């Protein structure tokens, strides 16, 4: 189990986060969580093949496609 200190260290080191399943709909949990992270200084890379843009960022069809253009530190998956 991770400690709070470990989680803070990881989140402090990971500044670019790809969010798989990020919804363009503001009321969905993935949108709310990604927006919160974005407001707090994280670079969000949306991964959703059915949306061209989310939260002002280009959306990608896959992690592989997103990784061609961004150095991704962490992947956050929503189902």
N, C-alpha and C positions, 0 to 999 in steps of 0.2 A: 504494500500500500504506500502511496506517495504522501509525503508530508507537505504541509502548506509551503514550507521553504523551498522544497523541490519544485513544486508547481510554479511558484513565483520565479524561480531561476529559469525554468523552461520558457515560461511566457515572456520573461524579460529578454531572452536570447532569440526567440522566434518572433520576427516582426512582420513577415509576409505569410499569410495564411490562406490557403485554397479552401473554399467551402463547397464541398460536393453536396448537391441537392439544395443549394441556396434558392429560395423562392423569391420571385419578384413581388409577391403580395406582402404588404407591410404587416399584416396581422399574423403571419406564420412564424413559428418559433425560430426557424433558421434565419429569416430576415431580421427579426428583432435582435438575435444574438450577434449576427454579423455587423449590423449597424452599430451596436454597442461597442464592438471591438474596433470598428472603423473610427468612431468618434474618439476613442481612447488611443489613437495613434497607430493602430495596426493597418497594414496594407491588405485589403481583402481582394482575393482573386476568385470570382464566382465561377462555379462549374455547374452548368445547367444547359443541356443541349437545346432546350426549347425557348430560351430567352437570349436575345442579342446583347442586352446590357442590364445589369442590376447594381443598384447603389452607386450609379455613375461610373461603373467599371465594365469593361468588355467582359462578356461571359463566354466561357469555353465549353466545348462539347465533352471534353475529357481532361483528366489530370495530365495525360501525355501531351495534349495540345497546349495546355496552360504552361507546362514546364518548358516548352520550347521558347516561350517569351518571358518567363519570370523565374527567378531563383526562389523557389517555394521552400519555406522553412518548416511548415507544418500543414497537415491536411486534417480538416474538420469535416466529418461525414454526418449528414443528416439523412434519416430515412423516414 
